[in-house]
Each structure stands twice: as C-alpha cells, then as structure tokens.
C-alpha cells in the first residue's frame, strides 16, 4: 500500500500530505514527525505520551478524546463522536468506538474511530471496537479493522463489519502485539475471499 505504513498493533502512518499518524505506539527507531496525530482512546497501547512526543512538532495538530487528551500536553483538539473536524485542510469525522458485549471499551468512555480523506482516499480507522450500527454505510475506500477478539472484534465479526461498512479494501489490525497473531489476520483474508472486498495483509514496518 503506497504511502500507508502499519507499525504494529493499531499504529498507522499515512504519508499525505499532510502526514497523519494514528495511535503511535512503540515506534521503531527514529521516526519522522507527523502533521496530524489522531488518538482513539486513553489505553496505554493507543495513547502513548512518549511516542506522541517523538512525532509531534509545534506545528502538529493532535486530536484525542477527553480522557486521552488529559494525558498529553496542550493544545489537543477534543474528539467527540459525531463531530466533524477540518484539520490542516483534511476533513475528519469522529465516530464512536465501543464494545457491545464486553466491558473493556464501554460506550460512555468516549473512545472513537476516525473517517478522514487524504490524497483522495477515504480511510476509516475503527479504533478499539466491536461491530456497531454506526459503521453502516460509511463506504470507506480503506477500512482498518481490529480482528484479534478478546478486547475487540474477531475476524468473523470484522467480516460482518466490512460488509456493513461497504468497504472497498480492508486491512486487519490489532494483532501481533498484546493480543492476537497473524492467524487472526489470515482468517479475515480467507473469510473475505471472493466477496468483492479486497483485503491487504501488510507487513509490520
């Protein structure tokens, strides 16, 4: 995927311009700064103040829900589900992210996902979530969906989410660190084979 980098777990960089990073965590070596930094929620593997600091400059815009924003130096643009933002010329829709039958990410905790457009591509980063009604019909070109179960969707549930979204291409995430492994990602590939939904299984950078 040209210009799109998976750095493990839920961490992605999009080269842009402007460059966007989502949930920087355990970044490898020296990593380039990001123009926009999007944080989905306050858990340590998604809101890592030291990793945010590594890619933040005085010109960077950081967007995060209230609980995560409280962990980071100001200024931080608050992300509230349902809000529409324009960040450095990029439209960003803030969407809810929550568990439906688990207690790890309750809806009232304020975790979010993001739908944004960069270089003409609509990208949906689901955050830590199960399949939820708010996904229906978003129709992203690229959907980044968790697949490891336990705290988030399983691969089987991600298939249902991909169909509900109307996604063009899906990238499995939330595996290979903390919970889940490559088998979860490969299961998504197998389950969507022949569906008309493209699946890209990236290598960790």
Buried (B, 14 or more C-beta within 10 A) or exposed (E): EEEBBBBBBBBBBBBBEBBBBBBBBEBEEEBEEBBBBBBBBBBEBBBBEEBBEBBBEEEBBBBBBEBBBEBBEEEBBBBEBEBEBEBBEBEBBBBBBBBEEEEBBEBEBBBBBBBBBBBEBBBBBBBBBBBBEBBEEBEBEBBBBBBBBEBBBBBBBBBBBBBBBBBBBBBBBBBBBBBBEEEBBBBBBEBBEEEEBEBEEBEBE
